[in-house]
């Protein structure tokens, strides 16, 4: 809370993804592409294939323009954006890993110089010297992945660092090695996809088909490395989180499943169009394959980000920059006195620091649909027990008055009409909506905390009793504060529930 | 569980500050090559511009030197954030959109430099270079705005209280406009110096750098002096601080660089110019410390050194230098042998 909060209309997750996903795509290609170029150059020189060498020279121009400019600068862009979106976490990372970044910087110097000289040296350097430059480039690029992988995986699984504070414990954390192998596989796959796209425009057809088969083999090899290493990576993550937390990981698991399907589609397309029907592969197919690769990698990165929730650095700092170690301080003194750059609107400041890192009112991860038709007391109750909501939100350590301020701030920005008016619903349909809004945040039907079993088949009086004493039924449960119509509709809906979760 | 405290420095302050200043000076030299060089190329007589081999060489060198500018720019910002993170993050959030736009603008400028170096169409080349220069001017202004703002924590708070959207530009122009002009004048000097250095290898061509070097130096002195006197309440403490013993030799070194430049001893002139740049960077750093006095004392931050990692960094840096010189030697050896 010692930083101002950038109150931008766009969701932080979208902003982060807009900068990070293109960067990781290009930066992994920058590593795999370097390996591809040098291996292919060896093969072409051994075979005395001038046409292939000319193609590689053209590819290296594309490679330099994409990686040295876009790749390098979007990397700086990630650094800029994390400093804006979560300066406290950036500060913690820099203080812990500054020498790691400094080491990466030395690799970066070598990488940039080697790439530039490799490209400009095609025509006049001795083949052996030229290939040595290529190998130096690849080694430096992969080593920069080695370093940044340590910092990225640290954020997810800091391991022993939480106890020792040692650089090496944080760097070589429990997911370091599986992630490194996995990302190396990604580099190889992306090299195949990028070069496939460039090769799909080559002439004549024989030469193109030969290149396409070779490039598809790179893509398939990358996928073959990724599949087992991802399994290893996922097992390592599961080893670091409690089994109860895994049950709440609906979002990460969704992204995992999506990435499985995308990987399968990419593999099938590479085999079909790249290996078997290489002569018929159209540039559009190669472009679609690359887009699929981007989608797949985006899904993986989304998974990696979401599995870390509610933390930005697991076990150490929450996504909204709350430091775990400061819990007693906040519980004693509440939040407001620690907000170093107040805007003059306390409710807005509290909302920004407690909620806005992830939520907007109307846009990304909108709060409006969750709170339309509710009341301040209900919103305040939810604010106070955020960490109980499916386990992917940070706790609220502020005071009850601060929770009320946040609730009032949200309430002023949502639809204050009754749910029946907003949605035009009545009877059990309205009751289902009331359930979704007031209960479903925690007790999603079919989810880990589904209460259908204990709700089904009760008498009206029991339902009335449950609603009367809702706030006493469990930690963080809000009182039922809906109006009489909503109450009656909810009971009507309860009566439609059956044991086992079916309605 | 007692969680680790990150509010510590992983090396002594003097070491971090030295690395910050050294890498910042390197960044400025490369950046001045690009900015000064762009002005020089665009201001050169239109009818002779593309006949002068020095100009052509410059246009081909721009993308490479831009890469060096970016690379050398990463390290000083890293070290700055390490020590003064609390202030630079806050200031950059107030100007978030302008700060973030720097990345997009640099990408556009960088591609424009590549386009200019690849293009055979002279008009397109000129447009590309102009685009790159406009981008460079924007970036330098945005940086000056934010880095000046970070030294006024109360201003940051006031501006943030008025507007939280990240669309605030530092309104205290007097804090940074003269300094920015001083930097631009320095860019002309360095650009001119490098043009003269390239011209040494092309004795038949007129040296396009001389005028820029000398005028840049004169303007640099004038704007630097004006900036110094615009410091207000800080000027007294600055004159009494050890920084004055660095600034004064820095000024002498600048004059010496003119002398040696005039005598065409470019190696010594370049050395003097680089050292004077380092002195200016140190002086600027001292002004920052004075501005932040009362708000922050970096020497009060606890130090918990990570010596083994630092040693590894030094080894890697050494290896990078060896590899870099090896690669350049291999690259130019072949070029030279081909020319002979």
Interface residues (C-beta under 8 A of the other chain):
Chain A: X2 X3 X4 X5 X6 X7 X8 X19 X65 X68 X69 X70 X72 X73 X74 X76 X77 X80 X81 X83 X84 X87 X90 X91 X92 X94 X95 X96 X98 X99 X100 X101 X102 X103 X105 X106 X107 X108 X109 X110 X112 X113 X114 X116 X117 X120 X121 X124 X125 X126 X129 X132 X133 X136 X140 X161 X162 X163 X164 X165 X167 X168 X315 X316 X323 X324 X325 X340 X341 X342 X343 X344 X352
Chain B: X1 X2 X3 X4 X5 X6 X7 X8 X9 X10 X11 X19 X63 X64 X67 X68 X70 X71 X74 X75 X78 X79 X81 X82 X85 X86 X88 X89 X90 X92 X93 X94 X96 X97 X99 X100 X102 X103 X106 X107 X110 X111 X114 X156 X157 X160 X161 X164 X165 X166 X306 X308 X309 X310 X312 X313 X316 X317 X319 X320 X323 X324 X327 X328 X330 X331 X334 X335 X338
